[in-house]
Amino acid sequence: MSSNLSAAPAPLSLWPAPRARGPLDATVHVPASKSLTNRYLVLAALADGPCRLRKPLRSRDADLMIGALRVLGAGIEEVPSDDGEGRDLRVTPLDRSAARDSLAVDCGLAGTVMRFVPPLAALLPATVHFDGDPAARVRPMAPVVTAMKDLALDVDDDDRGTLPLTVHATGRVRGGHLVVDASGSSQFVSALLLVGAFFDDGLHLEHVGEAVPSLDHIRMTVETLRQVGVQVDDSTPGHWVVSPGTVRSFDVIVERDLSNAGPFLAAALAAGGTVRIPDWPVETTQVGARWPEILTRMGATATCDSGVLTVTGTGPVRGIDLADASELAPTVAALAALSDEETRLSGIAHLRGHETNRLAALVAEINALGGLAEETSDGLVIQRPVAHGGVFHSYEDHRMATAGAVIGLAMDDVRVEDIATTAKTMPDFPHLWQDLAATGGE
């Protein structure tokens, strides 16, 4: 299938992915969830009193959200955690009545910032300009922009449906019934749900179009809203009704990032041995909760005891037919590229609109290392494993970089371009990965 992926740039820096020389035996402490951290930050900025996020993620995406909310007027202060192990964030909410001069928000390449913050800005008497990295200017924004215009808001995007754009707001949004096509990203729904309680008439959001991808992320948004006192009715599929109300101030411990745990857990299959992730939640809305089931199907064993998830790989990687893997797909594809069996991933067409076109990027990089992968209309087929090392391009995408690291764990001479891009959600990834690989011996 053809793709619109541009040619990978000349390598900026190459990181020699460490090869495991024996079975792993590692315990890895992963940082907090980016998805939850940024949702809590938005809600804290709107709360009816000060809030505290305990041990949240600090990464480029989280820092971009913090920066955006500070520009809008929220107070966000880093303070020591009570146990002395880590840092918390103390948030003073926005004064929504205060007039602002013209403001500018840097979205970087963070989808949550570029999609969640413009509707939030509409709740303020302000003019706010949004822009980001060059790659952000091609990420889909049209459903959010169209929805805001349908709410009678003044949004200037030159009818591009992408960044840059400017929101000219009065601080009042009437709300009511709103139709949106969220088939390109669940974030289009979450962006509006997060602020719907502050619309005069609340919000009745209706999705039209093909199936919404990553429904787990919308469930995360709904449950987070309920946790802070917002009434949301999602009993009718494709409809979300948010009642007018307020966000109750909160003090919350942010869950660990289960999606970012994925490459480390996958390492147990890629190299053999055992990897443990502490603080695995009993119940969660994170899509990464699927890892035990996915990795078991691919040949591992997985157990969870006293909050520690343990994954052990003792044999070859098995092929899999997997639907709706969402952001887990790059790691699954990397494992599949180490298997002699075919893997089919479906229901992930929306990954073409992420930090890069992840489907085209995965095909290009797996095939460049001697594997055989191809795009389908809504996913990937990996038919032959990689055969040799080489450069694995990241395309400024953190999940591409970690996919390359997984392959490099089992294949000599894999060099990942720009491993620093993992700072988007996991700044310590290179160090943690080196330590993981070292447990496999020399």
C-alpha positions as CSV (number, residue, x, y, z in Angstrom):
1,M,0.0,0.0,0.0
2,S,1.4,3.4,-0.8
3,S,2.1,5.9,1.9
4,N,2.7,9.6,2.3
5,L,5.8,9.2,4.5
6,S,8.6,11.5,3.5
7,A,12.1,10.0,3.2
8,A,13.9,9.7,6.5
9,P,16.4,12.5,7.0
10,A,20.1,12.0,7.2
11,P,20.9,10.7,10.7
12,L,21.4,13.4,13.3
13,S,22.9,11.1,15.9
14,L,23.1,7.3,16.1
15,W,22.7,5.4,19.4
16,P,24.2,1.9,19.4
17,A,21.2,-0.2,20.7
18,P,22.6,-2.6,23.3
19,R,22.4,-6.3,22.5
20,A,21.5,-8.6,25.3
21,R,24.1,-11.4,25.6
22,G,22.0,-13.6,27.8
23,P,18.6,-13.9,29.5
24,L,17.5,-10.7,31.3
25,D,16.8,-10.4,35.0
26,A,15.6,-6.8,35.5
27,T,13.2,-4.7,37.6
28,V,12.3,-1.4,35.9
29,H,10.6,1.5,37.6
30,V,8.8,3.4,34.8
31,P,7.7,7.0,35.2
32,A,4.1,8.2,35.5
33,S,1.5,8.2,32.7
34,K,1.7,11.0,30.2
35,S,-1.9,10.7,29.3
36,L,-3.1,10.9,32.9
37,T,-0.6,13.6,33.8
38,N,-1.8,15.9,31.1
39,R,-5.4,15.3,31.8
40,Y,-5.0,16.0,35.5
41,L,-3.0,19.2,34.6
42,V,-5.9,20.5,32.5
43,L,-8.4,19.7,35.2
44,A,-6.3,21.2,37.9
45,A,-6.1,24.5,36.0
46,L,-9.9,24.6,36.0
47,A,-10.5,23.3,39.5
48,D,-12.3,25.2,42.3
49,G,-9.2,25.2,44.5
50,P,-5.5,24.2,44.6
51,C,-4.6,20.7,43.4
52,R,-1.6,18.4,43.9
53,L,-0.3,15.8,41.4
54,R,2.0,13.4,43.2
55,K,5.0,12.0,41.2
56,P,3.6,13.0,37.8
57,L,5.5,12.6,34.6
58,R,8.2,15.1,33.8
59,S,9.0,14.9,30.1
60,R,8.8,17.1,27.1
61,D,5.1,16.5,26.6
62,A,4.3,17.2,30.2
63,D,6.5,20.2,30.3
64,L,4.8,21.6,27.2
65,M,1.5,21.2,28.9
66,I,2.8,22.9,32.1
67,G,4.2,25.7,29.9
68,A,0.9,26.2,28.1
69,L,-1.1,26.4,31.3
70,R,1.3,28.8,32.8
71,V,1.0,31.0,29.7
72,L,-2.8,31.0,30.3
73,G,-2.3,32.0,33.9
74,A,-2.3,28.8,36.0
75,G,0.3,28.6,38.8
76,I,2.3,25.4,38.7
77,E,5.0,24.8,41.3
78,E,7.3,21.8,41.7
79,V,7.6,20.7,45.3
80,P,9.2,17.7,47.0
81,S,7.1,14.5,47.5
82,D,6.2,13.7,51.1
83,D,8.4,10.6,51.0
84,G,11.4,12.5,49.6
85,E,11.5,10.2,46.5
86,G,10.4,12.3,43.6
87,R,8.7,15.6,43.0
88,D,5.0,16.7,43.0
89,L,3.2,19.5,41.2
90,R,1.1,22.0,43.1
91,V,-1.4,23.8,40.8
92,T,-3.2,27.1,41.5
93,P,-6.2,27.2,39.1
94,L,-6.7,29.9,36.4
95,D,-8.5,33.1,37.3
96,R,-11.0,32.8,34.4
97,S,-12.3,36.3,34.9
98,A,-9.0,38.1,34.4
99,A,-8.5,39.7,31.0
100,R,-5.3,38.7,29.1
101,D,-3.1,40.3,26.6
102,S,-2.4,38.4,23.4
103,L,-0.8,35.1,24.4
104,A,1.3,32.5,22.6
105,V,1.4,28.7,23.3
106,D,4.1,26.4,22.1
107,C,2.6,22.9,21.5
108,G,5.8,21.3,20.5
109,L,4.8,17.9,19.1
110,A,2.4,17.1,21.9
111,G,-1.0,16.0,20.6
112,T,-2.6,16.6,24.1
113,V,-1.4,20.2,24.1
114,M,-2.4,21.1,20.6
115,R,-5.8,19.5,20.9
116,F,-6.7,19.9,24.6
117,V,-5.6,23.5,25.2
118,P,-7.4,25.5,22.5
119,P,-10.9,24.6,23.9
120,L,-9.6,25.5,27.3
121,A,-8.4,28.8,26.0
122,A,-12.0,29.5,24.8
123,L,-13.0,29.7,28.5
124,L,-10.8,32.8,29.0
125,P,-11.3,36.4,27.8
126,A,-8.1,36.2,25.7
127,T,-6.6,35.9,22.3
128,V,-4.3,32.9,22.2
129,H,-2.0,31.8,19.3
130,F,-1.0,28.2,19.0
131,D,1.9,26.8,17.1
132,G,4.4,24.0,17.5
133,D,7.2,22.0,15.9
134,P,7.3,21.7,12.1
135,A,6.0,18.1,12.3
136,A,3.1,19.3,14.5
137,R,1.8,21.5,11.6
138,V,0.8,18.3,9.7
139,R,-0.9,16.5,12.6
140,P,-4.7,16.5,12.2
141,M,-6.6,19.3,14.1
142,A,-9.6,19.9,11.8
143,P,-12.3,18.2,14.0
144,V,-11.3,20.3,17.1
145,V,-11.2,23.5,15.0
146,T,-14.5,22.7,13.3
147,A,-16.1,21.8,16.6
148,M,-15.0,25.1,18.1
149,K,-16.4,27.0,15.2
150,D,-19.6,25.1,15.5
151,L,-19.8,26.4,19.1
152,A,-19.7,29.9,17.6
153,L,-16.1,30.5,18.7
154,D,-13.7,32.7,16.7
155,V,-10.9,30.4,15.5
156,D,-8.5,31.7,12.8
157,D,-6.7,28.8,11.1
158,D,-6.9,30.0,7.5
159,D,-9.2,27.0,7.0
160,R,-6.2,24.6,7.1
161,G,-7.4,22.5,10.0
162,T,-3.9,22.4,11.4
163,L,-1.5,24.5,13.4
164,P,-0.8,27.4,13.6
165,L,-4.1,28.8,14.7
166,T,-5.4,31.6,16.9
167,V,-8.4,31.5,19.3
168,H,-10.2,34.8,19.9
169,A,-12.3,34.2,23.0
170,T,-14.7,36.1,25.3
171,G,-14.6,33.5,28.1
172,R,-18.1,32.3,27.5
173,V,-19.1,29.2,25.5
174,R,-22.8,28.3,25.2
175,G,-22.3,24.6,24.5
176,G,-25.2,22.2,23.9
177,H,-25.4,19.6,21.2
178,L,-22.2,19.2,19.1
179,V,-21.4,16.7,16.3
180,V,-17.8,15.7,15.6
181,D,-16.0,13.2,13.4
182,A,-13.4,11.7,15.8
183,S,-12.4,8.8,13.5
184,G,-8.9,10.3,13.3
185,S,-8.2,10.5,17.0
186,S,-9.8,9.9,20.3
187,Q,-8.2,13.1,21.5
188,F,-10.8,15.1,19.5
189,V,-13.4,13.8,21.9
190,S,-11.3,14.1,25.1
191,A,-10.4,17.7,24.2
192,L,-14.1,18.8,24.4
193,L,-15.1,16.5,27.3
194,L,-12.4,18.0,29.5
195,V,-14.0,21.5,29.3
196,G,-17.6,20.7,28.6
197,A,-18.7,21.2,32.2
198,F,-17.8,24.9,31.9
199,F,-20.1,25.5,28.9
200,D,-23.3,27.4,29.8
201,D,-25.5,24.5,28.6
202,G,-23.0,21.8,29.2
203,L,-22.1,19.5,26.3
204,H,-23.8,16.8,24.4
205,L,-21.1,15.4,22.1
206,E,-22.1,13.1,19.3
207,H,-19.6,11.2,17.1
208,V,-20.3,10.6,13.4
209,G,-18.2,8.7,11.0
210,E,-16.1,5.6,11.2
211,A,-15.2,4.0,14.5
212,V,-13.4,6.1,17.1
213,P,-9.9,4.7,17.6
214,S,-8.3,4.3,21.1
215,L,-11.6,4.2,23.0
216,D,-9.6,3.4,26.1
217,H,-8.3,6.9,26.1
218,I,-11.9,8.3,26.0
219,R,-12.8,6.0,28.9
220,M,-9.8,7.4,30.7
221,T,-11.0,10.9,30.2
222,V,-14.5,10.1,31.4
223,E,-13.3,8.3,34.5
224,T,-10.9,11.1,35.3
225,L,-13.7,13.6,35.0
226,R,-16.0,11.6,37.3
227,Q,-13.1,11.3,39.8
228,V,-13.1,15.1,40.2
229,G,-16.9,15.5,40.4
230,V,-17.9,16.1,36.8
231,Q,-21.1,14.3,35.7
232,V,-20.7,12.4,32.4
233,D,-23.2,10.1,30.7
234,D,-21.6,7.8,28.2
235,S,-24.4,5.1,28.3
236,T,-25.3,5.6,24.6
237,P,-22.5,4.5,22.2
238,G,-21.0,7.5,20.3
239,H,-22.6,10.0,22.6
240,W,-21.1,11.8,25.7
241,V,-23.2,14.2,27.8
242,V,-21.4,16.4,30.2
243,S,-23.5,18.3,32.7
244,P,-22.7,21.9,33.6
245,G,-20.7,22.0,36.8
246,T,-17.3,22.5,38.4
247,V,-14.1,20.5,38.8
248,R,-13.5,19.7,42.5
249,S,-10.0,20.3,43.8
250,F,-8.0,17.1,44.1
251,D,-4.8,15.4,45.4
252,V,-3.9,12.4,43.3
253,I,-1.1,9.9,42.9
254,V,-0.5,9.5,39.1
255,E,-0.4,5.9,37.8
256,R,2.8,4.6,36.2
257,D,2.8,4.7,32.4
258,L,1.8,1.2,31.2
259,S,2.4,2.0,27.6
260,N,5.9,3.1,28.3
261,A,6.4,-0.1,30.3
262,G,5.7,-2.0,27.1
263,P,9.2,-2.0,25.5
264,F,10.7,-3.2,28.8
265,L,8.2,-6.0,29.1
266,A,8.7,-6.9,25.5
267,A,12.4,-7.2,26.2
268,A,11.7,-10.4,28.1
269,L,10.5,-11.9,24.9
270,A,13.1,-10.3,22.6
271,A,16.0,-11.5,24.7
272,G,14.6,-14.1,27.0
273,G,14.6,-13.9,30.8
274,T,12.4,-11.9,33.2
275,V,11.4,-8.3,33.5
276,R,9.4,-6.9,36.4
277,I,7.4,-3.6,36.6
278,P,6.5,-2.5,40.1
279,D,3.4,-0.4,40.9
280,W,1.2,-2.1,38.3
281,P,-2.4,-1.0,39.1
282,V,-5.1,-3.5,39.9
283,E,-7.6,-1.4,37.9
284,T,-6.8,1.2,35.2
285,T,-8.2,2.8,32.1
286,Q,-4.7,2.8,30.4
287,V,-4.5,0.9,27.1
288,G,-1.2,-0.6,28.4
289,A,-3.3,-2.8,30.7
290,R,-3.4,-5.1,27.7
291,W,0.3,-6.0,27.9
292,P,-0.1,-9.2,29.9
293,E,-2.6,-10.6,27.5
294,I,-0.7,-9.5,24.4
295,L,2.7,-10.8,25.5
296,T,1.2,-14.1,26.7
297,R,-0.2,-14.6,23.2
298,M,3.2,-13.8,21.8
299,G,4.9,-16.5,23.8
300,A,5.6,-15.1,27.3
301,T,4.3,-15.9,30.7
302,A,2.9,-13.0,32.8
303,T,1.9,-12.8,36.4
304,C,1.0,-10.0,38.7
305,D,1.6,-10.3,42.5
306,S,1.5,-7.6,45.1
307,G,1.5,-4.9,42.4
308,V,4.5,-6.2,40.5
309,L,3.9,-7.4,36.9
310,T,6.4,-10.1,35.9
311,V,6.9,-11.2,32.3
312,T,9.2,-14.1,31.3
313,G,10.2,-15.2,27.9
314,T,11.5,-18.7,27.4
315,G,11.1,-19.4,23.7
316,P,10.6,-17.9,20.3
317,V,8.3,-15.0,19.7
318,R,5.0,-16.1,18.3
319,G,3.0,-14.3,15.6
320,I,-0.3,-12.7,16.5
321,D,-3.5,-11.3,15.0
322,L,-4.2,-8.2,17.0
323,A,-6.8,-5.5,16.6
324,D,-6.9,-2.0,18.1
325,A,-3.5,-2.0,19.6
326,S,-3.3,1.8,19.4
327,E,-0.1,3.3,20.8
328,L,1.1,-0.2,21.7
329,A,1.4,-1.2,18.1
330,P,5.0,0.0,17.4
331,T,6.3,-2.2,20.3
332,V,4.2,-5.2,19.1
333,A,5.5,-4.7,15.6
334,A,9.1,-4.6,16.8
335,L,8.5,-8.0,18.5
336,A,6.8,-9.3,15.4
337,A,9.9,-8.4,13.5
338,L,11.8,-10.9,15.6
339,S,9.4,-13.8,14.8
340,D,9.4,-16.4,12.1
341,E,5.5,-16.3,12.2
342,E,3.3,-13.8,10.5
343,T,1.7,-11.0,12.6
344,R,-1.3,-8.9,11.5
345,L,-2.2,-5.6,13.3
346,S,-5.5,-4.0,12.4
347,G,-7.7,-1.1,13.5
348,I,-4.7,1.3,13.7
349,A,-5.1,3.4,10.6
350,H,-5.1,6.5,12.9
351,L,-1.4,5.9,13.6
352,R,-0.8,7.6,10.2
353,G,-1.6,10.9,12.0
354,H,0.6,10.5,15.0
355,E,4.1,12.1,15.5
356,T,4.9,10.5,12.2
357,N,3.0,8.1,9.9
358,R,3.8,5.2,12.1
359,L,2.6,2.6,9.8
360,A,4.7,3.7,6.9
361,A,7.7,4.3,9.2
362,L,7.5,0.8,10.7
363,V,7.3,-0.8,7.3
364,A,10.3,1.3,6.0
365,E,12.5,0.5,9.0
366,I,11.6,-3.2,9.4
367,N,12.2,-3.8,5.6
368,A,15.5,-1.8,5.8
369,L,16.8,-4.4,8.3
370,G,15.9,-7.3,6.0
371,G,12.4,-8.0,7.3
372,L,9.2,-8.0,5.2
373,A,6.4,-5.8,6.3
374,E,3.6,-4.0,4.4
375,E,0.8,-1.6,5.2
376,T,-2.8,-2.6,4.9
377,S,-5.8,-0.2,4.8
378,D,-5.9,-0.1,8.6
379,G,-2.7,-1.7,9.9
380,L,0.3,-3.8,9.2
381,V,1.4,-7.3,8.2
382,I,4.8,-8.4,9.3
383,Q,5.7,-11.6,7.3
384,R,9.4,-12.1,7.7
385,P,11.8,-11.2,10.6
386,V,14.7,-8.8,10.3
387,A,17.9,-10.3,9.2
388,H,20.7,-7.8,10.0
389,G,21.5,-4.6,11.7
390,G,21.6,-1.1,10.4
391,V,20.2,2.4,11.1
392,F,16.7,2.5,12.6
393,H,15.2,6.0,11.9
394,S,13.0,7.5,14.6
395,Y,11.3,10.2,12.6
396,E,11.2,12.4,15.7
397,D,8.8,9.8,17.2
398,H,9.5,8.4,20.6
399,R,7.7,5.1,20.0
400,M,9.7,4.5,16.8
401,A,12.9,5.0,18.8
402,T,11.8,2.5,21.4
403,A,10.8,0.0,18.7
404,G,14.3,0.2,17.3
405,A,15.7,-0.5,20.8
406,V,13.6,-3.6,21.2
407,I,14.9,-5.0,17.8
408,G,18.5,-4.0,18.8
409,L,18.2,-6.1,21.9
410,A,18.1,-9.3,19.8
411,M,20.1,-8.1,16.7
412,D,23.7,-6.9,16.4
413,D,24.6,-3.5,15.1
414,V,21.2,-1.8,15.3
415,R,21.8,2.0,15.6
416,V,18.7,4.1,16.6
417,E,18.6,7.6,15.2
418,D,18.0,10.4,17.7
419,I,17.3,8.2,20.8
420,A,16.8,11.6,22.6
421,T,13.4,11.8,21.1
422,T,12.2,9.4,23.8
423,A,12.4,12.5,26.1
424,K,8.9,13.2,24.8
425,T,7.4,10.8,27.4
426,M,10.4,9.1,29.1
427,P,13.6,11.2,29.5
428,D,15.6,8.4,31.2
429,F,14.9,5.8,28.6
430,P,18.4,5.4,27.2
431,H,19.9,4.9,30.7
432,L,17.1,2.5,31.8
433,W,17.5,0.5,28.6
434,Q,21.3,0.2,29.0
435,D,20.8,-1.0,32.6
436,L,18.2,-3.5,31.4
437,A,20.4,-4.9,28.6
438,A,23.3,-5.2,31.0
439,T,21.4,-7.7,33.1
440,G,21.7,-10.1,30.2
441,G,25.4,-10.5,30.7
442,E,28.2,-10.0,28.2
